[in-house]
């Protein structure tokens, strides 16, 4: 096939023709409730891995495709199944590693969804369902780009391709480094494309260049050996809910900034971002103020943040006049670039133990740590990716952005493959609501992301 037949217009036509099949693939993937958390059926994650494995094999592209399950990097237990594939390059050509994950977050309460979370529904140009954006669309982008690039290049395909579709990203990637260590020959690469981020908007593509790290753990607060009647003993002894809510309040200053000594911020310029944009993206209710200090994007990208993501306690429906002996909460800390997650946890633990009220007992559950990361976007691969994004988004200039969320394994990839160039792309936009009820995906962004990755692969292959 000639270079002229690889034009932007031709590749766009190829993606348009492949789009209905890609939507069907995404639908079938979302139908599989592959929640990787403890307490959910592991066979669903296995089923999802087997589906991805079959699709990669059907491409007829790879020398090796396999499902792997490896032990946790620390502590007992095994992770969820990941899918690996590899095709070696011709001499002198680079290898590209394409990463995404096929596991998803729990759906939450069914009544909070407008439709079944595992039966995708299209409304107003968006597809709704759990994992439809984070990150099963990333899997489908890779599959479609590979299929299209192979159809276009045929025997001219010279670059190497490696694929890593993880099965436990939403549950801490605990076996990630074990997979890297045990299967390094399959994953070794010169360029790594991580399709697990977002875009500034539907019409403005982004290349992510900074990520906050994370520290997450459960914390049990106990004050009593047994429950007691609140009328008989309330006012003389603190129950666990009283101690827990008081302790949690001490994590914040009055303006909503983090009150934990030792958690640092990163100093860097950020683009303008108005409060109106924040309200639009977040759904902030009328009369509710935003929190924090400094430019909004600095707060979102470069400052620490704390979220209380869960509480195990009696529901309102089941509440009785009882002093509760213990309460367990789930805490999620976002860590600014420049600080290690280990140092951040040490500061967090010290603060909690120093500020716990009334001598309440604290028990820390499993601690998940992920380091923040600053991406070097000065390499040739980033230049090629920015050009591909611009062309796929009809001439819109891509922006290089920070992301408040965390992709902790990026630092692990850099540690194992220090010379590889990292590109963090994605299919989400501010309305995707990943991890939340009514998660959705813009079909316009999906189509553009598929085209951008195809352009990147084809142009990298044809580059002198």
Secondary structure as the mmCIF struct_conf table of DSSP 4:
data_model
#
loop_
_struct_conf.conf_type_id
_struct_conf.id
_struct_conf.beg_label_comp_id
_struct_conf.beg_label_asym_id
_struct_conf.beg_label_seq_id
_struct_conf.end_label_comp_id
_struct_conf.end_label_asym_id
_struct_conf.end_label_seq_id
HELX_RH_3T_P HELX_RH_3T_P1 UNK A 3 UNK A 6
HELX_RH_AL_P HELX_RH_AL_P1 UNK A 8 UNK A 30
TURN_TY1_P TURN_TY1_P1 UNK A 31 UNK A 31
BEND BEND1 UNK A 32 UNK A 32
STRN STRN1 UNK A 35 UNK A 35
BEND BEND2 UNK A 37 UNK A 37
TURN_TY1_P TURN_TY1_P2 UNK A 38 UNK A 39
BEND BEND3 UNK A 40 UNK A 40
HELX_RH_AL_P HELX_RH_AL_P2 UNK A 42 UNK A 58
TURN_TY1_P TURN_TY1_P3 UNK A 59 UNK A 60
BEND BEND4 UNK A 63 UNK A 63
STRN STRN2 UNK A 64 UNK A 68
STRN STRN3 UNK A 71 UNK A 71
BEND BEND5 UNK A 73 UNK A 76
STRN STRN4 UNK A 78 UNK A 78
STRN STRN5 UNK A 82 UNK A 87
HELX_LH_PP_P HELX_LH_PP_P1 UNK A 88 UNK A 90
TURN_TY1_P TURN_TY1_P4 UNK A 91 UNK A 92
STRN STRN6 UNK A 95 UNK A 101
STRN STRN7 UNK A 104 UNK A 104
HELX_RH_3T_P HELX_RH_3T_P2 UNK A 110 UNK A 112
BEND BEND6 UNK A 114 UNK A 115
TURN_TY1_P TURN_TY1_P5 UNK A 117 UNK A 118
BEND BEND7 UNK A 119 UNK A 119
STRN STRN8 UNK A 121 UNK A 123
TURN_TY1_P TURN_TY1_P6 UNK A 124 UNK A 125
STRN STRN9 UNK A 126 UNK A 128
BEND BEND8 UNK A 129 UNK A 129
TURN_TY1_P TURN_TY1_P7 UNK A 130 UNK A 135
HELX_RH_AL_P HELX_RH_AL_P3 UNK A 136 UNK A 153
HELX_RH_3T_P HELX_RH_3T_P3 UNK A 154 UNK A 156
BEND BEND9 UNK A 159 UNK A 159
STRN STRN10 UNK A 160 UNK A 166
BEND BEND10 UNK A 167 UNK A 167
HELX_RH_3T_P HELX_RH_3T_P4 UNK A 169 UNK A 171
TURN_TY1_P TURN_TY1_P8 UNK A 172 UNK A 172
TURN_TY1_P TURN_TY1_P9 UNK A 174 UNK A 175
HELX_RH_AL_P HELX_RH_AL_P4 UNK A 176 UNK A 182
TURN_TY1_P TURN_TY1_P10 UNK A 183 UNK A 183
HELX_RH_AL_P HELX_RH_AL_P5 UNK A 184 UNK A 187
BEND BEND11 UNK A 190 UNK A 190
STRN STRN11 UNK A 191 UNK A 198
BEND BEND12 UNK A 200 UNK A 200
STRN STRN12 UNK A 201 UNK A 201
TURN_TY1_P TURN_TY1_P11 UNK A 202 UNK A 203
STRN STRN13 UNK A 204 UNK A 204
STRN STRN14 UNK A 206 UNK A 211
STRN STRN15 UNK A 213 UNK A 222
BEND BEND13 UNK A 225 UNK A 226
STRN STRN16 UNK A 228 UNK A 229
HELX_RH_AL_P HELX_RH_AL_P6 UNK A 230 UNK A 233
STRN STRN17 UNK A 234 UNK A 234
TURN_TY1_P TURN_TY1_P12 UNK A 235 UNK A 236
STRN STRN18 UNK A 237 UNK A 237
HELX_RH_AL_P HELX_RH_AL_P7 UNK A 240 UNK A 249
TURN_TY1_P TURN_TY1_P13 UNK A 250 UNK A 251
STRN STRN19 UNK A 252 UNK A 252
TURN_TY1_P TURN_TY1_P14 UNK A 254 UNK A 255
BEND BEND14 UNK A 256 UNK A 256
STRN STRN20 UNK A 258 UNK A 258
TURN_TY1_P TURN_TY1_P15 UNK A 261 UNK A 262
HELX_RH_AL_P HELX_RH_AL_P8 UNK A 275 UNK A 282
TURN_TY1_P TURN_TY1_P16 UNK A 283 UNK A 283
HELX_LH_PP_P HELX_LH_PP_P2 UNK A 284 UNK A 285
TURN_TY1_P TURN_TY1_P17 UNK A 286 UNK A 287
HELX_LH_PP_P HELX_LH_PP_P3 UNK A 288 UNK A 290
BEND BEND15 UNK A 292 UNK A 294
HELX_RH_AL_P HELX_RH_AL_P9 UNK A 296 UNK A 301
TURN_TY1_P TURN_TY1_P18 UNK A 302 UNK A 302
BEND BEND16 UNK A 303 UNK A 303
STRN STRN21 UNK A 305 UNK A 312
BEND BEND17 UNK A 313 UNK A 313
TURN_TY1_P TURN_TY1_P19 UNK A 316 UNK A 318
BEND BEND18 UNK A 321 UNK A 321
STRN STRN22 UNK A 322 UNK A 323
BEND BEND19 UNK A 325 UNK A 325
STRN STRN23 UNK A 326 UNK A 335
TURN_TY1_P TURN_TY1_P20 UNK A 337 UNK A 338
BEND BEND20 UNK A 339 UNK A 339
HELX_RH_AL_P HELX_RH_AL_P10 UNK A 341 UNK A 355
HELX_RH_3T_P HELX_RH_3T_P5 UNK A 357 UNK A 359
STRN STRN24 UNK A 361 UNK A 364
HELX_LH_PP_P HELX_LH_PP_P4 UNK A 366 UNK A 367
STRN STRN25 UNK A 368 UNK A 370
STRN STRN26 UNK A 373 UNK A 374
BEND BEND21 UNK A 379 UNK A 379
HELX_RH_AL_P HELX_RH_AL_P11 UNK A 380 UNK A 392
TURN_TY1_P TURN_TY1_P21 UNK A 393 UNK A 395
HELX_LH_PP_P HELX_LH_PP_P5 UNK A 396 UNK A 398
STRN STRN27 UNK A 399 UNK A 403
BEND BEND22 UNK A 404 UNK A 405
TURN_TY1_P TURN_TY1_P22 UNK A 408 UNK A 408
HELX_RH_AL_P HELX_RH_AL_P12 UNK A 409 UNK A 416
BEND BEND23 UNK A 417 UNK A 417
TURN_TY1_P TURN_TY1_P23 UNK A 418 UNK A 419
STRN STRN28 UNK A 421 UNK A 428
TURN_TY1_P TURN_TY1_P24 UNK A 430 UNK A 431
TURN_TY1_P TURN_TY1_P25 UNK A 434 UNK A 435
BEND BEND24 UNK A 436 UNK A 436
TURN_TY1_P TURN_TY1_P26 UNK A 437 UNK A 438
STRN STRN29 UNK A 440 UNK A 442
HELX_RH_AL_P HELX_RH_AL_P13 UNK A 443 UNK A 462
#
